[in-house]
């Protein structure tokens, strides 16, 4: 069996996306393959929210300093291939097909999941291209995520701890935190974002047990719209989302730590320019000014809480259009969104796991998200389209603003 068409290849690989896998089995396979995951300088990023944004800011800053940076993120934005990128450019269709075909017999023999296959394709691609830094986002949790097979992580980051994937990670913040702490390696370094005291202590204790150095994100001063002060220097972001100040300052501290480890000098002016121009798609992304249309892939309570704080800052009439997957706390998210808008419309999109609109009889529903968006744009000054990142991808691909 061999694939010659990228669409057929992606259809096949994504058809086994929900397959359960054994972390120990995958780790043993990587050992048999001579540890392909350890061929580059790895920064490993876990957290309930903010992983992708932190990766994106750190990637942009390292690139501005002349480094070749690989990123591994999920879910994808517009195409499956944008999960694997070097210097913000997707792995090419030809390269993805070649590496997939080279390993297809092994992938099938070992019954690997989509995520495991993506990860091994990424490893081979990054090694071939000799990336200077690999920024690897955890898929789910940390301890048993397949990305955690890395033996030589230079820096681990935990961005935030909130309620998500409780069926896999646990029902308390402390239990979820312990799972994410699984990425901490012996004699490494761990950097954390804004965590509560209980979770902070769990990370500190785990770091001590692994002889790892513990670092907490330094405070920043909020200077209002898009601006903040960090270590005495003023920065301006492209994003209007207040929560991005946390992610950007976390990335700035990570950059400082990498610079200390690698021995390079940070050009402050370049970094300021980069942060002013870097966006992370579908994270409070403004896609139209009049009326104002914002896309945000907040898909858990923690993310929605951060999202509405920024949306509240806008004046004028407001409409929120929301959709999510059934495995999320969709009702709690809808209830929270309802408190921050003049009108809430619950909608759906093509996905086998999408919410059932019949469960939202107390709210306005519209099965056609195109119609919901068109109506909102005629009547309201501020429109927020939010929820599942899969919904965001659907909207970006099929709507013109």
Protein Blocks (a to p, Z undefined) as FASTA:
>chain_A
ZZfbfklmmmmmmmmmmpccdfklmmmmmmmnopallmcccdddedjehklmmmmmmmmm
mmmnopacdddddddfkbmklmpcgehiacdfklmmmmmmmmmmmmmmnopafklmmmmm
mmmmmmmnopabdcdddfbhjlmpmklmpmbbfbdcdfbdcdehklmnopbfklmmmmmm
mmpcghiacddddddfklmmmmmmmmmmnopacddddddddebjhiaceehiacddfbfc
fklmmmmmmmmmmmmmmmmmnopacdfklmmmmmmmpccehiapafbfbdcddddfbfbf
klmmmmmmmmmmpgcjddddddddfkbcfklmmmmmmmmcfbdcddddddfkbccfklmm
mbccdfblmlmmmmmmmmpmbdcdedjfklmmmmmmmpcZZ
